[in-house]
Amino acid sequence: MLILYAICCTIVYMNELDPKSLEDLRSRARAGENVLRSAEFRALFDVIKTLPAEQKAAYGEAVNKLRQELVQLSRSAEPASQDSDKGPLDVTAPISTNQSAPQLLNTENGSQHPITTELERASEIFELMGFEIVESRQIDDDYHMFETLNFPADHPARDDYDTFMTEDGLIAPAHTSTMQNRVIKERLKNLENGEPIAVMVAGRVFRNEDLDARHEHTFHQIEGVYVGKNVTVGNLIATLKTFLESYYEQELKTRITPFYFPFTEPSFEFSLSCPFCKGEGCHICSQEGWIELLGCGMIHPNVLKEAGVDPEVYTGFAWGMGVERLVMMKYDIDDIRHFNSGKLAFLRQFK
């Protein structure tokens, strides 16, 4: 302790350590040792309480200068010889470059998420039916969310599409119908050339929902838009029936019941005979033999006008269906929340 005190006094009055003691600390710092944690260096601070008040400031300043010098020497320390050929350290690497690589999972064990797989399957079917595939947006505006779809300002039907909004007025789309106006406007030349507009829109949508086995705040939809001359409800039913029978790989009975959507007139709920019980009644269809699957209808004349289409010359139909509901029915999945749960036991079923 007396030696350390003498060293400290030397720092205060001569601004340098005993050459031998100083060189020892420098050499250890150059070698990469954290000498600031050494007993010798830490003991210097213990001396502060033994000094007269008028000497403490100068003593502390001298020790801090020594500390800074040792830090710089430690940072500039040469790497050990075995690491000299490894190059600079990649701080974004998931493991230390000084360690051997961990045993990672074999990528062959992975698989696509079932929603991705089934979206690709649905897209393939609609492509074979002559539809162009378009991806929806995950952020939109009030104009495309409501105004283009025949929702006037303050229309009470807006309450049925309670979704999420940013402070500057942007909207997380509650349905893929926000794309209807865009896809029609961008393909008006099809009509001029005597060809129909046939587009399938796929995307993620958002709702302010109370979560349960059948409802999620985030899910996926498939939107269909078809515009041409002499398009009827019969074309709508035939299109959906053809898709669903291809998707479920079996013959299905279908039915439509009147409903209300601001953007279609007439509007329908589209139901199909339960593919699990063949219409006899089971727990999936609540013993009714029918499953309400999607909403659809003939595109409202106001929606066609807003997109630049003359409703006196052209008609069209549209639909929107939840992808999760399609997949739940196909694989008898009892809870929609499984899709976003990240549970491997659930996902491994679809490998």
Long-range contacts (C-beta under 8 A, 24 or more apart in sequence): 1-43, 4-40, 4-43, 4-44, 4-47, 5-47, 5-50, 7-44, 8-44, 8-47, 8-51, 8-59, 8-63, 11-59, 11-62, 11-63, 11-66, 12-55, 12-58, 12-59, 12-62, 15-62, 17-66, 25-66, 25-70, 26-69, 26-70, 26-73, 29-70, 29-73, 29-74, 29-77, 30-73, 30-74, 30-76, 30-77, 30-78, 31-77, 32-74, 32-77, 32-78, 32-80, 33-74, 34-74, 35-70, 35-74, 36-67, 36-70, 36-71, 36-74, 41-66, 41-67, 41-70, 111-347, 111-348, 111-350, 111-351, 112-350, 113-339, 113-347, 113-350, 114-327, 114-331, 114-339, 114-347, 114-350, 115-220, 115-323, 115-324, 115-327, 115-339, 117-350, 118-323, 118-326, 118-327, 118-330, 119-202, 119-220, 119-222, 119-323, 121-247, 122-200, 122-202, 122-222, 122-243, 122-247, 122-323, 122-326, 123-200, 123-202, 125-243, 125-246, 125-247, 126-200, 126-224, 126-243, 129-198, 129-239, 129-242, 129-243, 130-198, 131-198, 131-199, 131-200, 131-224, 131-226, 132-198, 132-199, 132-200, 133-199, 133-200, 133-202, 134-179, 134-183, 134-199, 134-200, 134-201, 134-202, 135-201, 135-202, 135-203, 136-173, 136-176, 136-178, 136-179, 136-201, 136-202, 136-203, 136-204, 136-205, 136-221, 136-223, 137-173, 137-178, 137-179, 137-203, 138-172, 138-173, 138-203, 138-204, 139-166, 139-170, 139-171, 139-172, 139-173, 140-170, 140-171, 140-172, 140-173, 140-178, 141-169, 141-170, 141-171, 142-169, 142-171, 144-178, 144-179, 144-181, 144-182, 145-171, 145-173, 145-174, 145-178, 147-306, 148-178, 148-180, 148-181, 148-303, 148-306, 148-307, 149-177, 149-178, 149-180, 149-181, 149-262, 149-263, 149-303, 150-262, 150-263, 150-300, 150-302, 150-303, 150-306, 151-262, 151-263, 155-262, 157-260, 157-262, 161-207, 162-207, 162-208, 163-206, 163-207, 163-208, 164-206, 164-208, 172-205, 172-206, 173-203, 173-205, 173-206, 174-205, 174-206, 174-207, 175-205, 175-221, 175-223, 175-320, 176-201, 176-202, 176-203, 176-205, 176-221, 176-222, 176-223, 176-320, 177-223, 177-263, 177-318, 177-320, 179-203, 179-223, 179-225, 180-223, 180-225, 180-263, 180-299, 180-303, 180-307, 180-318, 181-303, 181-306, 181-307, 183-225, 184-225, 184-227, 184-304, 184-307, 184-308, 184-309, 185-307, 185-308, 188-307, 188-308, 188-309, 191-227, 191-228, 191-309, 191-314, 195-228, 196-226, 196-227, 196-228, 196-229, 196-231, 197-225, 197-226, 197-227, 197-228, 197-316, 198-225, 198-226, 199-224, 199-225, 199-226, 200-224, 200-225, 201-225, 202-323, 211-337, 213-334, 213-335, 213-336, 213-337, 214-336, 215-336, 216-324, 216-336, 216-337, 216-339, 216-340, 218-340, 219-322, 219-323, 219-324, 219-336, 219-339, 220-322, 220-323, 220-324, 221-320, 221-321, 221-322, 221-323, 222-320, 222-321, 222-323, 222-326, 223-318, 223-319, 223-320, 224-296, 224-317, 224-318, 224-319, 224-320, 225-299, 225-316, 225-318, 226-316, 226-317, 226-318, 227-299, 227-304, 227-309, 227-314, 227-315, 227-316, 228-314, 228-315, 228-316, 229-313, 229-314, 229-315, 230-315, 231-298, 231-314, 231-315, 231-316, 231-317, 232-315, 233-266, 233-268, 233-298, 233-317, 235-317, 236-296, 236-297, 236-298, 236-317, 236-319, 237-270, 239-317, 240-270, 240-294, 240-296, 240-319, 241-272, 244-272, 244-293, 247-326, 247-330, 248-275, 248-329, 248-330, 250-275, 253-279, 255-290, 256-296, 259-295, 259-297, 261-295, 261-297, 262-300, 263-297, 263-299, 263-300, 263-303, 263-318, 264-295, 264-296, 264-297, 264-298, 264-299, 264-300, 264-303, 264-317, 264-318, 265-297, 265-298, 265-300, 265-301, 266-297, 266-298, 267-295, 267-296, 267-297, 268-295, 268-296, 268-297, 269-294, 269-295, 269-296, 270-294, 270-295, 270-296, 270-319, 275-329, 276-329, 276-332, 284-329, 284-332, 291-329, 293-321, 293-325, 293-326, 293-329, 294-319, 294-320, 294-321, 294-322, 295-319, 295-320, 296-320
